[in-house]
Structure formats: structure tokens, C-alpha cells
Amino acid sequence: MKIGILTSGGDAPGLNAVIRGIVHTGIQVHGEEFVGFLHGWKGLVEDTTIPLTRQQIMGISKQGGTILGTSRTNPFEHGGVERVREVLERNGVDALIAIGGEGTLAAAKRLTDAGVRIVGVPKTIDNDLDATDYTFGFDTAVQIATDAMDRLRTTGDSHGRCMVAEVMGRHVGWIALHSGMAAGAHCILIPEVRTSIEQICAWVTSAHARGRAPLVAVAEGFALDSMDDAHSERGLDAFGRPRLGGIGEVLAPLIEERTGIETRATTLGHIQRGGTPTAYDRVLATRLGMAALNSVRDHHWGRMVALRGTDIVHVPFEAALGSLKTVPPARYEEARILFG
């Protein structure tokens, strides 16, 4: 069997470990042949490929990013099902493993419904896919954000400033919640909970009155209770979703104006996506890759691998696309006890 692999959407630490898990197991155990499509769906519709052998995957588990490259190309804007089938047939590819997030899996589902043989591997640093307990890349993103906030706290302490750290997460607050709790933030703001500027300033003032330099962790998708939507000034991506970011720069002057405390904002942005994946993410990604290969061999088309507890399971694409996995109110209330 000849199997194609692509990585699509935003990059995430652990993508290379997935590729290695698939290819290593497929070659060593089953004698399969692999081809990689470069830059996600773009490489598939443009027929840009590289062979994937033991040589190509040697030592890549510890590398960030993806050796295949990625993009946010929508295959249905470039020939759709007919073009995908044509390229797969031309390359003699029997099945495809698509590694990506919500947009990638939505495209994979449409293609599978049209008869293309695809298995999915969930990928998002945001940890927002409902069908899996955790996604690889999330642990690394949280660790990077935590390290950054630890550094912000030292410079904030030196100047007595309030520091606002904006992290990724799109419409969910998992990265903000975990990194904020780990770094001891005095206020964590997430999309799931609308909060007033008055409440934020009360937390900041309380921390400052105790002699602390306040630290505010905010998810990029957070909106004040006075705002209609999350802050977005960067247009839409290829799948029609708003590019979020900049809420930290909105909050900082408001906090300073109301509290009189000098306030600075830092947007961590793509720093959270890069670099060496944590050990947890390497192991999870490798296990998901090996399970995806087993799904292909078992002809589980239209399904993706997922983590449930400590077990890898197989679920239909629609289970990951029905709704976002948001932060439960009880989880936020746990953290809220520590605010101020």
C-alpha cells in the first residue's frame, strides 16, 4: 500500500513526531510506502511531493514545525474532489493521512464523504477539538507561555508595572487558563467568560495593594462584556475564520487609565508554536501517528485518532467538528479563587 501524508493549517510542536510514528512503523512493521505532500492541501492540489523513507524521518521527533511544510489552503477552492482524486491516482496513492485542526478535518470529511480514503490526526495547540482529551502541541504552547510569563513577572516586579500577556487559543481559553495558573497570574481572561474592565481593574488593584506587580493572562479570543465580538483587525483566513489578536494592547491602556498603574502588554503570538516539543507532546504525537497508520490498514476511512484518558481511540470526523471544547465553568472557578 502507498500512503500519502500531509500537514495542514497552523504548525504545532509534535507534527514531525507524528510523521515519524507513521512512517517508521509502516516501513519497519508492514513494509508500506509513503509519500509526503508539501505545504498541506496546497501540495496535494499542485502535485508537489517528496518520498518519505527512513532517511527523511531520522531524528525529526525533537524538531519543531513540520518537514512537509504547511499552509491554510482550502482544497475546495483549487479543484476540490476531482483534483484531489486526480493527483492521488497519478502518484499511486491508496490512502491519505491528513494531520491538522478543525479546518483540515472539515475538508477531510467533505473529501471522505465524496469517496476519498482519508484518516485524520487532530492537531491544534489550542486544545479545542471536542473529540480528544488533549492534542499534541498544547503542552508545549503552555510551557512556552508559562516561561514567558515568568520572565514578564521579573521585569514587572523591577518596575512595579502591571504586565498583560496575550496568548493564543482562538475561541477557547485553555492555553491562558493553564499557563496563567502555572505562572501565578493575578487575573486570567478567557473567551468563555465575559468580564468587565471594572472587575479586571479590581483584581489588578488588589494585587498591587499587596505589593505585587500584577500579571494578567489573556486569551486572544477574550472580549470585554462591553464588546460585541473578539478583537480582530487582521481579516479572515483561507477557511473564512477571523484572525484574532491584539486584545492585550486594548486592555493595557484601559487598565493604566483606571488604576494609575503603569501597564505594558506583550503578545506572545507565534513564539508559542515554535521550538522543541515537550516530552509529553513527542510521546502523544508518536502514539497518534502509529494509531493513524493502524486506522489506514483497518480501512477506517472518515475517522480520526483521539486521546481518551490515556488510551488512543478512533472517532468519526464529525465528532471533532460538532462543537468546540471550551473551558468548563467549574475549571475557571477553580482558577478564579487565586485572582487578585
C-alpha positions, 0 to 999 in steps of 0.5 A: 500500500502507498500512503500519502501524508500531509500537514495542514493549517497552523504548525504545532510542536509534535507534527514531525513526531507524528510523521515519524510514528507513521512512517517508521512503523509502516516501513519497519512493521508492514513494509508500506510506502509513503509519500509526503505532500508539501505545504498541506492541501496546497501540495496535494492540489499542485502535485508537489511531493517528496518520498518519505523513507527512513532517511527523511524521518531520522531524528525529526521527533525533537524538531519543531514545525513540520518537514512537509511544510504547511499552509491554510489552503482550502482544497475546495477552492483549487479543484476540490474532489476531482483534483484531489482524486486526480493527483492521488491516482497519478502518484499511486496513492491508496490512502491519505493521512491528513494531520491538522485542526478543525479546518483540515478535518472539515475538508477531510470529511467533505473529501471522505464523504465524496469517496476519498480514503482519508484518516485524520490526526487532530492537531491544534495547540489550542486544545479545542477539538471536542473529540480528544482529551488533549492534542499534541502541541498544547503542552508545549504552547503552555510551557512556552507561555508559562516561561514567558510569563515568568520572565514578564513577572521579573521585569514587572516586579523591577518596575512595579508595572502591571504586565498583560500577556496575550496568548493564543487559543482562538475561541477557547481559553485553555492555553491562558487558563493553564499557563496563567495558573502555572505562572501565578497570574493575578487575573486570567481572561478567557473567551468563555467568560465575559468580564468587565474592565471594572472587575479586571481593574479590581483584581489588578488593584488588589494585587498591587495593594499587596505589593505585587506587580500584577500579571494578567493572562489573556486569551486572544479570543477574550472580549470585554462584556462591553464588546460585541465580538473578539478583537480582530483587525487582521481579516479572515483566513483561507477557511473564512475564520477571523484572525484574532489578536491584539486584545492585550494592547486594548486592555493595557491602556484601559487598565493604566487609565483606571488604576494609575498603574503603569501597564505594558502588554506583550503578545506572545503570538507565534513564539508559542508554536515554535521550538522543541516539543515537550516530552509529553507532546513527542510521546502523544504525537508518536502514539497518534501517528502509529494509531493513524497508520493502524486506522489506514490498514483497518480501512477506517476511512472518515475517522480520526485518532483521539486521546481518551484518558490515556488510551488512543481511540478512533472517532468519526470526523464529525465528532471533532467538528460538532462543537468546540471544547471550551473551558468548563465553568467549574475549571475557571472557578477553580482558577478564579479563587487565586485572582487578585 
